[in-house]
Amino acid sequence: MKIARFEYEGEIYGGIVEDGKVFFMEVASEEEVEQGSSLGGLKKSANSVDLNEVKILSPVMPSKIVAIGLNYKAHAAEFNKELPESPMLILKPNTAVIAHGEYIELPPEEVTHRVDYEGELGVVIARKCRNISKDEAKDYILGYTCFNDVTARDLQKKDVQYTRAKGFDTFAPIGPFIETDLANPNDVMIETYHNGEKKQSTSTNDMVFDVFELVSFVSSVMTLNAGDVIATGTPSGVGKIRKGDEVEVRIEGVGSLVNTVR
């Protein structure tokens, strides 16, 4: 199931995407909730519109984005970094979020002259959780989405800590949808295309810490709220983006996130 958040005739809705249409969601009955046939108390209605008639928004507006640093073995080697003993957590503000099709905006040259794409698998949290185990983690995941952890590489090196480098407005493209039925998030291909040329191509099985370990670990540090996103790290092959570039993050079984740079 692909969950969308979209604008139609000036109103914002949630919906289910099927066959080029988006079906509006409506409140489920108590019986449907008890039977587990609804999704968070919502269900697909009979009403739909064509996807090309709506504006696709980011699939969630998280209270926070927790990005994971150096979580692919090849990416750590790319930067001559030792593998972390525990997940490296980096917070990105929700003000950085943009949707599929929206623009990544470069800061002025005097602020940064090296901004990179970083294609990642995003994990969307289903409900509030704290101190959950790895075995419990799956029950707290709503689904998966494409994520671009845009980073000002020169500021990352200059500041040592990463908040400014990853925190600019538009530096968190997410979407276009949330896929709820990904069979095994720990073995899917992530590919990033820069102006149509494949630059990143790695399976998530190269992760140092897998998806369920990450959800458990982050929940041991902070409360995760419904709609929060964990960006699980980027493979090797990151690179610089410039005005006019197009970046596509394509994840097997999840979808394709495309943004242009300006």
Contacts in CASP RR format, 6 or more apart in sequence:
PFRMAT RR
TARGET T0000
AUTHOR 0000-0000-0000
METHOD contacts of the structure
MODEL  1
MKIARFEYEGEIYGGIVEDGKVFFMEVASEEEVEQGSSLGGLKKSANSVD
LNEVKILSPVMPSKIVAIGLNYKAHAAEFNKELPESPMLILKPNTAVIAH
GEYIELPPEEVTHRVDYEGELGVVIARKCRNISKDEAKDYILGYTCFNDV
TARDLQKKDVQYTRAKGFDTFAPIGPFIETDLANPNDVMIETYHNGEKKQ
STSTNDMVFDVFELVSFVSSVMTLNAGDVIATGTPSGVGKIRKGDEVEVR
IEGVGSLVNTVR
1 16 0 8 1.000
1 39 0 8 1.000
1 179 0 8 1.000
1 180 0 8 1.000
1 181 0 8 1.000
2 16 0 8 1.000
2 17 0 8 1.000
2 18 0 8 1.000
2 177 0 8 1.000
2 178 0 8 1.000
2 179 0 8 1.000
2 180 0 8 1.000
3 14 0 8 1.000
3 15 0 8 1.000
3 16 0 8 1.000
3 17 0 8 1.000
3 39 0 8 1.000
3 59 0 8 1.000
3 142 0 8 1.000
3 143 0 8 1.000
3 177 0 8 1.000
3 178 0 8 1.000
3 180 0 8 1.000
4 14 0 8 1.000
4 15 0 8 1.000
4 16 0 8 1.000
4 17 0 8 1.000
4 22 0 8 1.000
4 56 0 8 1.000
4 59 0 8 1.000
4 176 0 8 1.000
4 177 0 8 1.000
4 178 0 8 1.000
5 12 0 8 1.000
5 13 0 8 1.000
5 14 0 8 1.000
5 15 0 8 1.000
5 56 0 8 1.000
5 57 0 8 1.000
5 58 0 8 1.000
5 59 0 8 1.000
5 60 0 8 1.000
5 61 0 8 1.000
6 12 0 8 1.000
6 13 0 8 1.000
6 14 0 8 1.000
6 15 0 8 1.000
6 22 0 8 1.000
6 54 0 8 1.000
6 55 0 8 1.000
6 56 0 8 1.000
6 57 0 8 1.000
7 13 0 8 1.000
7 54 0 8 1.000
7 55 0 8 1.000
7 57 0 8 1.000
8 49 0 8 1.000
8 53 0 8 1.000
8 54 0 8 1.000
8 55 0 8 1.000
12 57 0 8 1.000
13 24 0 8 1.000
13 25 0 8 1.000
14 24 0 8 1.000
14 25 0 8 1.000
14 42 0 8 1.000
15 22 0 8 1.000
15 23 0 8 1.000
15 24 0 8 1.000
15 25 0 8 1.000
15 44 0 8 1.000
16 22 0 8 1.000
16 23 0 8 1.000
16 25 0 8 1.000
16 44 0 8 1.000
17 23 0 8 1.000
17 51 0 8 1.000
17 177 0 8 1.000
18 48 0 8 1.000
20 50 0 8 1.000
20 51 0 8 1.000
21 48 0 8 1.000
21 49 0 8 1.000
21 50 0 8 1.000
21 51 0 8 1.000
22 48 0 8 1.000
22 49 0 8 1.000
22 50 0 8 1.000
22 51 0 8 1.000
22 54 0 8 1.000
23 44 0 8 1.000
23 45 0 8 1.000
23 46 0 8 1.000
23 47 0 8 1.000
23 48 0 8 1.000
24 44 0 8 1.000
24 45 0 8 1.000
24 47 0 8 1.000
24 48 0 8 1.000
25 39 0 8 1.000
25 42 0 8 1.000
25 43 0 8 1.000
25 44 0 8 1.000
25 45 0 8 1.000
26 42 0 8 1.000
26 43 0 8 1.000
26 44 0 8 1.000
26 45 0 8 1.000
27 41 0 8 1.000
27 42 0 8 1.000
27 43 0 8 1.000
28 37 0 8 1.000
28 38 0 8 1.000
28 40 0 8 1.000
28 41 0 8 1.000
28 42 0 8 1.000
28 43 0 8 1.000
32 38 0 8 1.000
32 41 0 8 1.000
32 43 0 8 1.000
33 40 0 8 1.000
33 41 0 8 1.000
37 43 0 8 1.000
39 180 0 8 1.000
40 126 0 8 1.000
56 99 0 8 1.000
56 100 0 8 1.000
56 101 0 8 1.000
56 176 0 8 1.000
57 99 0 8 1.000
58 97 0 8 1.000
58 98 0 8 1.000
58 99 0 8 1.000
58 100 0 8 1.000
58 174 0 8 1.000
58 175 0 8 1.000
59 124 0 8 1.000
59 145 0 8 1.000
59 174 0 8 1.000
59 175 0 8 1.000
59 176 0 8 1.000
59 177 0 8 1.000
59 178 0 8 1.000
60 124 0 8 1.000
60 145 0 8 1.000
60 174 0 8 1.000
60 178 0 8 1.000
60 227 0 8 1.000
60 229 0 8 1.000
61 94 0 8 1.000
61 97 0 8 1.000
61 227 0 8 1.000
62 94 0 8 1.000
62 97 0 8 1.000
62 124 0 8 1.000
62 225 0 8 1.000
62 227 0 8 1.000
62 228 0 8 1.000
62 229 0 8 1.000
63 94 0 8 1.000
63 225 0 8 1.000
63 227 0 8 1.000
63 228 0 8 1.000
64 91 0 8 1.000
64 92 0 8 1.000
64 93 0 8 1.000
64 94 0 8 1.000
64 222 0 8 1.000
64 225 0 8 1.000
64 228 0 8 1.000
64 229 0 8 1.000
65 91 0 8 1.000
65 92 0 8 1.000
65 93 0 8 1.000
65 94 0 8 1.000
65 96 0 8 1.000
65 97 0 8 1.000
65 172 0 8 1.000
65 228 0 8 1.000
65 229 0 8 1.000
65 230 0 8 1.000
65 231 0 8 1.000
66 89 0 8 1.000
66 90 0 8 1.000
66 91 0 8 1.000
66 92 0 8 1.000
66 218 0 8 1.000
66 222 0 8 1.000
66 228 0 8 1.000
66 229 0 8 1.000
66 230 0 8 1.000
66 231 0 8 1.000
67 89 0 8 1.000
67 90 0 8 1.000
67 91 0 8 1.000
67 92 0 8 1.000
67 120 0 8 1.000
67 149 0 8 1.000
67 166 0 8 1.000
67 230 0 8 1.000
67 231 0 8 1.000
67 233 0 8 1.000
68 87 0 8 1.000
68 88 0 8 1.000
68 89 0 8 1.000
68 90 0 8 1.000
68 209 0 8 1.000
68 214 0 8 1.000
68 230 0 8 1.000
68 231 0 8 1.000
68 232 0 8 1.000
68 233 0 8 1.000
69 84 0 8 1.000
69 87 0 8 1.000
69 88 0 8 1.000
69 89 0 8 1.000
69 90 0 8 1.000
69 233 0 8 1.000
70 76 0 8 1.000
70 79 0 8 1.000
70 81 0 8 1.000
70 83 0 8 1.000
70 84 0 8 1.000
70 88 0 8 1.000
70 208 0 8 1.000
70 233 0 8 1.000
71 84 0 8 1.000
71 87 0 8 1.000
71 88 0 8 1.000
71 207 0 8 1.000
71 208 0 8 1.000
71 209 0 8 1.000
71 214 0 8 1.000
71 232 0 8 1.000
71 233 0 8 1.000
71 234 0 8 1.000
72 202 0 8 1.000
72 206 0 8 1.000
72 207 0 8 1.000
72 208 0 8 1.000
72 233 0 8 1.000
72 234 0 8 1.000
72 235 0 8 1.000
72 236 0 8 1.000
73 83 0 8 1.000
73 206 0 8 1.000
73 208 0 8 1.000
74 202 0 8 1.000
74 206 0 8 1.000
74 235 0 8 1.000
74 236 0 8 1.000
75 233 0 8 1.000
75 234 0 8 1.000
75 235 0 8 1.000
75 236 0 8 1.000
75 237 0 8 1.000
75 238 0 8 1.000
76 82 0 8 1.000
76 83 0 8 1.000
76 208 0 8 1.000
77 236 0 8 1.000
78 236 0 8 1.000
78 237 0 8 1.000
78 238 0 8 1.000
83 208 0 8 1.000
84 208 0 8 1.000
86 209 0 8 1.000
86 217 0 8 1.000
87 208 0 8 1.000
87 209 0 8 1.000
87 213 0 8 1.000
87 214 0 8 1.000
87 217 0 8 1.000
87 218 0 8 1.000
89 218 0 8 1.000
89 221 0 8 1.000
90 162 0 8 1.000
90 163 0 8 1.000
90 166 0 8 1.000
91 163 0 8 1.000
92 149 0 8 1.000
92 166 0 8 1.000
92 167 0 8 1.000
92 171 0 8 1.000
92 172 0 8 1.000
92 231 0 8 1.000
93 167 0 8 1.000
94 172 0 8 1.000
95 169 0 8 1.000
96 150 0 8 1.000
96 166 0 8 1.000
96 167 0 8 1.000
96 168 0 8 1.000
96 169 0 8 1.000
96 170 0 8 1.000
96 171 0 8 1.000
96 172 0 8 1.000
97 172 0 8 1.000
97 173 0 8 1.000
97 174 0 8 1.000
98 104 0 8 1.000
98 170 0 8 1.000
98 172 0 8 1.000
98 173 0 8 1.000
98 174 0 8 1.000
98 259 0 8 1.000
99 173 0 8 1.000
99 174 0 8 1.000
99 175 0 8 1.000
99 176 0 8 1.000
100 173 0 8 1.000
100 175 0 8 1.000
100 176 0 8 1.000
100 257 0 8 1.000
100 258 0 8 1.000
100 259 0 8 1.000
101 258 0 8 1.000
101 259 0 8 1.000
101 260 0 8 1.000
102 170 0 8 1.000
102 173 0 8 1.000
102 259 0 8 1.000
103 170 0 8 1.000
103 259 0 8 1.000
103 260 0 8 1.000
103 261 0 8 1.000
103 262 0 8 1.000
104 148 0 8 1.000
104 150 0 8 1.000
104 170 0 8 1.000
104 171 0 8 1.000
104 173 0 8 1.000
104 241 0 8 1.000
104 247 0 8 1.000
104 259 0 8 1.000
104 260 0 8 1.000
104 261 0 8 1.000
104 262 0 8 1.000
105 168 0 8 1.000
105 169 0 8 1.000
105 170 0 8 1.000
105 261 0 8 1.000
105 262 0 8 1.000
106 112 0 8 1.000
106 115 0 8 1.000
106 241 0 8 1.000
106 242 0 8 1.000
106 243 0 8 1.000
106 261 0 8 1.000
106 262 0 8 1.000
107 115 0 8 1.000
107 152 0 8 1.000
107 168 0 8 1.000
111 152 0 8 1.000
111 155 0 8 1.000
112 152 0 8 1.000
112 154 0 8 1.000
112 155 0 8 1.000
112 165 0 8 1.000
113 154 0 8 1.000
114 152 0 8 1.000
114 153 0 8 1.000
114 154 0 8 1.000
114 240 0 8 1.000
115 150 0 8 1.000
115 151 0 8 1.000
115 152 0 8 1.000
115 153 0 8 1.000
115 240 0 8 1.000
115 241 0 8 1.000
116 150 0 8 1.000
116 151 0 8 1.000
116 152 0 8 1.000
116 153 0 8 1.000
116 238 0 8 1.000
116 239 0 8 1.000
116 240 0 8 1.000
116 241 0 8 1.000
117 148 0 8 1.000
117 150 0 8 1.000
117 192 0 8 1.000
117 194 0 8 1.000
117 199 0 8 1.000
117 238 0 8 1.000
117 239 0 8 1.000
117 241 0 8 1.000
117 247 0 8 1.000
117 249 0 8 1.000
118 148 0 8 1.000
118 149 0 8 1.000
118 150 0 8 1.000
118 151 0 8 1.000
118 192 0 8 1.000
118 233 0 8 1.000
118 234 0 8 1.000
118 238 0 8 1.000
119 146 0 8 1.000
119 147 0 8 1.000
119 148 0 8 1.000
119 149 0 8 1.000
119 190 0 8 1.000
119 192 0 8 1.000
119 200 0 8 1.000
119 234 0 8 1.000
119 235 0 8 1.000
119 249 0 8 1.000
120 146 0 8 1.000
120 147 0 8 1.000
120 148 0 8 1.000
120 149 0 8 1.000
120 190 0 8 1.000
120 231 0 8 1.000
120 232 0 8 1.000
120 233 0 8 1.000
120 234 0 8 1.000
120 249 0 8 1.000
121 144 0 8 1.000
121 146 0 8 1.000
121 147 0 8 1.000
121 185 0 8 1.000
121 188 0 8 1.000
121 190 0 8 1.000
121 204 0 8 1.000
121 211 0 8 1.000
121 231 0 8 1.000
121 232 0 8 1.000
121 233 0 8 1.000
121 251 0 8 1.000
121 254 0 8 1.000
122 144 0 8 1.000
122 145 0 8 1.000
122 146 0 8 1.000
122 147 0 8 1.000
122 174 0 8 1.000
122 229 0 8 1.000
122 230 0 8 1.000
122 231 0 8 1.000
122 232 0 8 1.000
123 141 0 8 1.000
123 143 0 8 1.000
123 144 0 8 1.000
123 185 0 8 1.000
123 211 0 8 1.000
123 214 0 8 1.000
123 215 0 8 1.000
123 229 0 8 1.000
123 230 0 8 1.000
123 231 0 8 1.000
123 232 0 8 1.000
124 141 0 8 1.000
124 142 0 8 1.000
124 143 0 8 1.000
124 144 0 8 1.000
124 145 0 8 1.000
124 178 0 8 1.000
124 227 0 8 1.000
124 228 0 8 1.000
124 229 0 8 1.000
125 140 0 8 1.000
125 141 0 8 1.000
125 142 0 8 1.000
125 215 0 8 1.000
125 224 0 8 1.000
125 225 0 8 1.000
125 226 0 8 1.000
125 227 0 8 1.000
125 228 0 8 1.000
125 229 0 8 1.000
125 230 0 8 1.000
126 139 0 8 1.000
126 140 0 8 1.000
126 141 0 8 1.000
126 142 0 8 1.000
126 143 0 8 1.000
126 226 0 8 1.000
126 227 0 8 1.000
127 140 0 8 1.000
127 226 0 8 1.000
128 223 0 8 1.000
128 224 0 8 1.000
128 225 0 8 1.000
128 226 0 8 1.000
129 140 0 8 1.000
129 215 0 8 1.000
129 219 0 8 1.000
129 223 0 8 1.000
129 224 0 8 1.000
130 219 0 8 1.000
130 222 0 8 1.000
130 223 0 8 1.000
130 224 0 8 1.000
131 219 0 8 1.000
131 220 0 8 1.000
132 140 0 8 1.000
132 215 0 8 1.000
132 216 0 8 1.000
132 219 0 8 1.000
133 216 0 8 1.000
134 212 0 8 1.000
134 213 0 8 1.000
134 215 0 8 1.000
134 216 0 8 1.000
135 212 0 8 1.000
136 216 0 8 1.000
137 211 0 8 1.000
137 212 0 8 1.000
137 213 0 8 1.000
137 215 0 8 1.000
137 216 0 8 1.000
137 219 0 8 1.000
138 212 0 8 1.000
140 215 0 8 1.000
140 219 0 8 1.000
140 224 0 8 1.000
141 211 0 8 1.000
141 215 0 8 1.000
142 178 0 8 1.000
142 180 0 8 1.000
142 226 0 8 1.000
142 227 0 8 1.000
143 178 0 8 1.000
143 179 0 8 1.000
143 180 0 8 1.000
143 182 0 8 1.000
144 178 0 8 1.000
144 179 0 8 1.000
144 182 0 8 1.000
144 185 0 8 1.000
144 251 0 8 1.000
144 254 0 8 1.000
145 174 0 8 1.000
145 175 0 8 1.000
145 176 0 8 1.000
145 177 0 8 1.000
145 178 0 8 1.000
145 179 0 8 1.000
145 229 0 8 1.000
145 254 0 8 1.000
145 257 0 8 1.000
146 174 0 8 1.000
146 175 0 8 1.000
146 176 0 8 1.000
146 249 0 8 1.000
146 250 0 8 1.000
146 251 0 8 1.000
146 254 0 8 1.000
146 255 0 8 1.000
146 256 0 8 1.000
146 257 0 8 1.000
147 172 0 8 1.000
147 173 0 8 1.000
147 174 0 8 1.000
147 175 0 8 1.000
147 229 0 8 1.000
147 231 0 8 1.000
147 249 0 8 1.000
147 257 0 8 1.000
148 172 0 8 1.000
148 173 0 8 1.000
148 192 0 8 1.000
148 247 0 8 1.000
148 249 0 8 1.000
148 257 0 8 1.000
148 259 0 8 1.000
149 166 0 8 1.000
149 171 0 8 1.000
149 172 0 8 1.000
149 231 0 8 1.000
149 233 0 8 1.000
149 234 0 8 1.000
150 166 0 8 1.000
150 168 0 8 1.000
150 170 0 8 1.000
150 171 0 8 1.000
150 172 0 8 1.000
150 173 0 8 1.000
150 241 0 8 1.000
151 162 0 8 1.000
151 165 0 8 1.000
151 166 0 8 1.000
151 171 0 8 1.000
151 238 0 8 1.000
152 164 0 8 1.000
152 165 0 8 1.000
152 166 0 8 1.000
152 168 0 8 1.000
152 171 0 8 1.000
153 165 0 8 1.000
153 238 0 8 1.000
153 240 0 8 1.000
155 164 0 8 1.000
155 165 0 8 1.000
156 162 0 8 1.000
156 165 0 8 1.000
156 166 0 8 1.000
159 165 0 8 1.000
172 231 0 8 1.000
173 247 0 8 1.000
173 249 0 8 1.000
173 257 0 8 1.000
173 259 0 8 1.000
174 229 0 8 1.000
174 257 0 8 1.000
175 257 0 8 1.000
176 255 0 8 1.000
176 256 0 8 1.000
176 257 0 8 1.000
177 255 0 8 1.000
179 253 0 8 1.000
179 254 0 8 1.000
179 255 0 8 1.000
182 188 0 8 1.000
182 253 0 8 1.000
182 254 0 8 1.000
185 204 0 8 1.000
185 210 0 8 1.000
185 211 0 8 1.000
186 204 0 8 1.000
186 205 0 8 1.000
186 207 0 8 1.000
186 210 0 8 1.000
186 211 0 8 1.000
186 212 0 8 1.000
187 203 0 8 1.000
187 204 0 8 1.000
187 205 0 8 1.000
188 203 0 8 1.000
188 204 0 8 1.000
188 251 0 8 1.000
188 252 0 8 1.000
188 253 0 8 1.000
188 254 0 8 1.000
189 201 0 8 1.000
189 202 0 8 1.000
189 203 0 8 1.000
189 204 0 8 1.000
189 251 0 8 1.000
189 252 0 8 1.000
190 200 0 8 1.000
190 201 0 8 1.000
190 202 0 8 1.000
190 203 0 8 1.000
190 204 0 8 1.000
190 234 0 8 1.000
190 235 0 8 1.000
190 249 0 8 1.000
190 250 0 8 1.000
190 251 0 8 1.000
190 252 0 8 1.000
191 198 0 8 1.000
191 200 0 8 1.000
191 201 0 8 1.000
191 249 0 8 1.000
191 250 0 8 1.000
191 251 0 8 1.000
192 198 0 8 1.000
192 199 0 8 1.000
192 200 0 8 1.000
192 201 0 8 1.000
192 237 0 8 1.000
192 247 0 8 1.000
192 248 0 8 1.000
192 249 0 8 1.000
192 250 0 8 1.000
193 199 0 8 1.000
193 246 0 8 1.000
193 247 0 8 1.000
193 248 0 8 1.000
193 250 0 8 1.000
194 239 0 8 1.000
194 241 0 8 1.000
194 245 0 8 1.000
194 246 0 8 1.000
194 247 0 8 1.000
195 245 0 8 1.000
195 246 0 8 1.000
196 246 0 8 1.000
196 248 0 8 1.000
199 237 0 8 1.000
199 238 0 8 1.000
199 239 0 8 1.000
200 234 0 8 1.000
200 235 0 8 1.000
200 236 0 8 1.000
200 237 0 8 1.000
200 238 0 8 1.000
201 235 0 8 1.000
202 235 0 8 1.000
202 236 0 8 1.000
204 210 0 8 1.000
204 211 0 8 1.000
204 232 0 8 1.000
206 235 0 8 1.000
207 232 0 8 1.000
207 233 0 8 1.000
209 217 0 8 1.000
211 232 0 8 1.000
214 230 0 8 1.000
214 232 0 8 1.000
215 224 0 8 1.000
215 230 0 8 1.000
218 224 0 8 1.000
218 230 0 8 1.000
224 230 0 8 1.000
241 247 0 8 1.000
241 261 0 8 1.000
242 261 0 8 1.000
243 261 0 8 1.000
243 262 0 8 1.000
244 260 0 8 1.000
244 261 0 8 1.000
244 262 0 8 1.000
245 260 0 8 1.000
245 261 0 8 1.000
246 258 0 8 1.000
246 259 0 8 1.000
246 260 0 8 1.000
246 261 0 8 1.000
247 258 0 8 1.000
247 259 0 8 1.000
247 260 0 8 1.000
247 261 0 8 1.000
248 256 0 8 1.000
248 257 0 8 1.000
248 258 0 8 1.000
249 256 0 8 1.000
249 257 0 8 1.000
250 256 0 8 1.000
250 257 0 8 1.000
END
